[in-house]
């Protein structure tokens, strides 16, 4: 029966750490810890309220350590298979490193505890997963954008280098100028000397701006939105999660009943 009691304790702890109320408490503590870290940057505040700020910081860190311990107890090996759990373990472990000595430089990494919101809040996890999933698509779109930028810079150098050498006198200058036009950063000032000599140059620059700022850059948004939708589709909804947990609970109860029946049979045989 001790094994059954241990199993029951693990199930209770697992329900606790996976509950929505527990996660909301952790989110509040993360925000409090982040506020304490920010207040530590103010010498005036630390001189007057330093004791309270330090107490809040270490209290929240203590709760985080207990939380990690409970999650390891509840999930056992599954905890170390989850990248987000490993990230939480790393961030909390940084808080336990001494501030002095050779590890003093790691003190600045304490601010990474704010990033625990990414692992605790499901919607933020979805966004981060979507950003990671967009990397291949972003690389393709970025390569296309660089090709367009390079072609336009070469054309601008050949056509307008003589009348506007400051902006298009060489390929490096043209690359910087075309990038500035793409970001619409005082782009009229860049093309002003060219348009005074070649009025038709408006067509070239407007066409380039439309292709880059309004077409290619929108591809970045499209790739991100598609990845986010795909990430949302891969994540099971609450009903599916509830059914899975209920099925697992029934399976554990069945095993416990079988174990109890076996124990009673052994007692009757004796």
C-alpha positions in Angstrom: 0.0 0.0 0.0 2.9 2.5 0.5 3.4 2.5 -3.3 -0.3 3.3 -3.8 0.0 6.1 -1.3 3.0 7.5 -3.1 1.1 7.3 -6.4 -1.8 9.1 -4.9 0.4 11.9 -3.6 2.1 12.3 -7.0 -1.3 12.5 -8.6 -2.4 15.2 -6.2 0.7 17.2 -6.8 0.3 16.9 -10.5 -3.2 18.2 -10.4 -2.0 21.1 -8.3 0.9 22.2 -10.5 -1.2 21.7 -13.7 -4.2 23.6 -12.4 -5.2 27.0 -13.8 -5.2 28.6 -10.3 -1.7 27.5 -9.6 -0.5 28.8 -12.9 -2.2 32.2 -12.3 -0.4 32.4 -8.9 2.9 31.7 -10.6 2.2 34.5 -13.2 1.5 37.0 -10.4 4.7 36.0 -8.6 6.7 36.4 -11.9 5.3 39.9 -12.3 6.2 40.7 -8.7 9.7 39.4 -9.1 10.1 41.4 -12.3 9.0 44.5 -10.5 11.5 43.8 -7.7 14.3 43.4 -10.3 13.4 46.7 -11.8 13.3 48.5 -8.4 16.8 47.2 -7.6 18.1 49.4 -10.4 17.2 52.6 -8.5 19.7 53.5 -5.7 17.1 55.9 -4.1 14.5 53.2 -3.8 16.9 50.6 -2.6 18.3 53.0 0.0 14.8 53.5 1.5 13.0 50.2 0.6 15.8 47.9 -0.1 14.9 45.4 2.6 11.3 45.0 1.4 12.4 44.7 -2.2 15.0 42.1 -1.4 12.5 40.2 0.7 10.0 40.1 -2.2 12.6 39.0 -4.6 13.9 36.1 -2.5 10.4 35.1 -1.4 9.3 34.7 -5.0 12.5 32.9 -5.9 11.8 30.5 -3.0 8.3 29.8 -4.3 9.8 29.2 -7.8 12.3 26.6 -6.3 9.4 24.8 -4.5 7.3 24.9 -7.7 10.1 23.4 -9.8 10.6 20.7 -7.1 6.8 19.9 -7.2 6.8 19.7 -10.9 9.8 17.3 -11.0 8.0 15.2 -8.3 4.8 15.2 -10.3 6.1 14.7 -13.8 9.4 12.9 -13.1 11.2 12.1 -16.3 8.6 13.9 -18.4 9.8 17.2 -16.8 13.2 16.8 -18.4 11.8 16.0 -21.8 9.9 19.3 -22.0 12.0 22.1 -23.3 9.9 24.7 -21.5 10.4 22.9 -18.2 14.2 22.8 -18.8 14.1 26.5 -19.5 12.3 27.2 -16.2 14.8 25.1 -14.4 17.7 27.0 -15.9 16.2 30.4 -15.1 15.4 29.5 -11.5 18.9 27.9 -11.1 20.5 31.2 -12.1 18.9 32.9 -9.1 20.7 30.5 -6.8 24.2 31.4 -8.1 26.1 33.6 -5.6 26.3 37.3 -6.6 30.0 37.6 -5.6 33.2 35.9 -6.8 33.7 34.5 -10.3 29.9 34.1 -10.8 29.1 37.8 -10.0 28.8 38.5 -13.7 25.8 36.1 -13.9 23.9 38.5 -11.7 22.6 40.4 -14.7 21.0 37.1 -16.0 18.5 37.2 -13.2 16.3 39.4 -15.4 15.7 36.3 -17.5 13.2 35.2 -14.9 10.8 37.6 -16.6 10.9 35.3 -19.6 9.2 32.6 -17.4 6.0 34.3 -18.6 6.7 32.7 -22.0 6.6 29.2 -20.5 3.8 29.8 -18.1 1.2 31.6 -20.3 -0.1 29.3 -23.0 -0.8 32.1 -25.5 2.8 33.3 -25.2 4.1 29.8 -25.8 2.1 29.6 -28.9 3.5 32.9 -30.2 7.1 31.8 -29.5 6.4 28.5 -31.2 5.0 30.3 -34.2 8.1 32.6 -34.4 10.4 29.6 -34.4 8.3 27.9 -37.1 8.5 31.0 -39.3 12.3 30.9 -39.5 12.5 28.8 -42.7 9.9 31.0 -44.4 11.5 34.2 -43.2 14.8 33.1 -44.6 13.3 32.6 -48.0 11.5 35.9 -47.9 14.6 37.6 -46.6 16.7 36.2 -49.4 14.2 37.5 -51.9 14.3 40.9 -50.3 18.1 41.0 -50.4 18.0 40.1 -54.1 15.6 42.9 -54.9 17.6 45.3 -52.8 20.9 44.4 -54.6 19.4 44.6 -58.1 17.8 48.0 -57.4 21.1 49.3 -55.9 23.1 48.2 -59.0 20.5 49.8 -61.3 20.5 53.0 -59.2 24.3 53.2 -59.2 24.5 52.9 -63.0 21.6 55.3 -63.7 21.9 58.0 -60.9 25.5 57.7 -59.6 26.6 60.7 -61.7 23.9 63.1 -60.5 23.7 62.0 -56.8 27.2 60.6 -55.9 26.5 61.0 -52.2 23.6 58.5 -52.3 24.3 56.4 -55.4 28.0 57.1 -56.2 29.1 53.5 -55.3 27.4 50.2 -54.7 27.7 50.3 -50.9 26.3 53.8 -50.8 23.4 52.8 -53.1 22.7 49.7 -50.9 22.4 52.0 -47.9 20.2 54.5 -49.8 17.9 51.9 -51.2 17.5 50.3 -47.8 16.6 53.8 -46.4 14.1 54.2 -49.2 12.6 50.8 -48.4 12.1 51.8 -44.7 10.6 55.1 -45.8 13.2 57.0 -43.7 13.4 60.5 -45.2 13.3 58.8 -48.6 12.2 62.0 -50.4 15.4 63.7 -49.3 17.4 60.8 -50.7 15.8 60.8 -54.1 15.3 64.6 -54.3 18.5 65.4 -56.3 17.8 62.6 -58.7 14.3 63.6 -59.4 15.4 67.2 -60.1 17.5 65.9 -63.0 15.4 62.9 -64.0 11.7 63.5 -63.3 10.9 60.0 -64.5 13.0 58.6 -61.6 9.8 58.8 -59.5 8.5 55.7 -61.4 11.7 53.7 -60.5 11.7 54.6 -56.8 7.9 54.3 -56.3 7.9 50.9 -58.1 10.8 49.8 -55.9 9.0 51.0 -52.7 5.8 49.2 -53.6 7.6 45.9 -54.3 9.6 46.0 -51.0 7.5 47.9 -48.5 4.1 46.8 -49.6 4.6 43.4 -51.1 7.7 41.7 -49.8 7.3 42.9 -46.2 3.7 41.8 -46.3 5.1 38.3 -47.1 6.8 38.4 -43.7 3.4 39.0 -42.0 1.8 36.3 -44.1 4.4 33.8 -43.1 4.1 34.7 -39.4 0.2 34.5 -39.5 0.3 31.1 -41.2 2.8 29.7 -38.7 0.6 31.0 -35.8 -2.5 29.4 -37.3 -0.6 26.2 -37.7 0.7 26.4 -34.2 -2.9 26.9 -32.9 -4.1 24.0 -34.9 -1.5 21.6 -33.5 -2.3 22.5 -29.9 -5.1 20.4 -28.5 -8.1 22.3 -27.2 -9.3 22.2 -23.6 -11.9 19.5 -24.3 -9.3 17.1 -25.8 -7.0 17.7 -22.9 -9.8 17.0 -20.4 -10.8 13.8 -22.2 -7.1 12.6 -22.2 -6.7 13.4 -18.5 -10.0 11.6 -17.7 -8.9 8.6 -19.7 -5.5 8.5 -17.8 -7.3 8.8 -14.5 -9.6 5.9 -15.3 -6.6 3.8 -16.3 -4.8 4.6 -13.0 -7.9 3.8 -10.9 -8.3 0.5 -12.7 -4.7 -0.4 -11.9 -5.2 0.6 -8.3 -8.3 -1.5 -8.0 -6.5 -4.5 -9.6 -3.7 -4.0 -7.1 -6.1 -3.8 -4.2 -7.9 -7.0 -5.4 -4.6 -8.8 -5.6 -3.7 -7.7 -2.1 -7.1 -9.0 -0.7 -6.6 -12.3 -2.5 -3.2 -12.7 -1.0 -4.6 -12.0 2.5 -7.4 -14.5 2.0 -5.0 -17.1 0.9 -2.9 -16.6 4.0 
